[in-house]
């Protein structure tokens, strides 16, 4: 990961440039009425499209899978060691990717002041990065092709973003498929709610509205539980995604010999009947 410039370092440069773009676009948010929509748009972009760019590391994930398959056949380590090692190896880089661009996009526009709010923001961004990486590792284990894998991952991410509760507010989401079950199983729902609660709770705006009222009426969020519950759900989903990834690898290992044995079954011998056409042609006629 350290030697491959495209694995994290180039992505870090892109994240920093995107953070600078967001910081200049949403500079001086203030506390006016228009800042409500601006804050929501900024947070949505961070939770959705900044993390969406993790898909750019998909070719590196495919190469990881190829190295694992070769070294697994040589008996160097098993699937569990690979998944655990891969997860912990990514943590330092994802912390840097979350912290540096996160600081730019948080402080320059003037989001909710206080180190505890920034700490939560970075933690949630880190969890989203881990989730998307886990999702793309699952795709890489199922679709080991660069182009098809990126298309598949982008499609899945796009559906998750649409059902997350921002482009169509929770009360307006169609119940069939989009709300039940998609809205409740996509991580964007909990990412949006965590970021919005972290930003709006405790804020006062110029139109005599407080942040809780805006969360309830404007963004239609569920205020019955803390923002820390949303963060805990996200980290729980990271564990679930990694376990699914591990399960797919183990299932693939067990199925490969079965498929290979099935493909190597010799065909059944066939009996060919060769007719002596010349002998039949010269048989004498029999008159009755």
Secondary structure, 3 states (H helix, E strand, C coil): CCCCHHHHHHHHHHHHHHHHHHHHHCCCCCCCCHHHHHHHHHHHHHHHHHHHHHHHHHHHHHHHHHHHHHHHHCCCCCHHHHHHHHHHHHHHHHHHHHHHHHHHHHHCCCCCCCHHHHHHHHHHHHHHHHHHHHHHHHHHHHCCCHHHHHHHHHHHHHHHHHCCCCCCCHHHCCCEECCEEHHHHCHHHHHHHHHHHHHHCCCECCCCCEHHHHHHHCCCCCCCCCHHHHHHHHHHHHHHHHHHHHHHHHHHHHHHHHHHHHHCCCCCCCCCCCCCHHHHHCCCCCCC
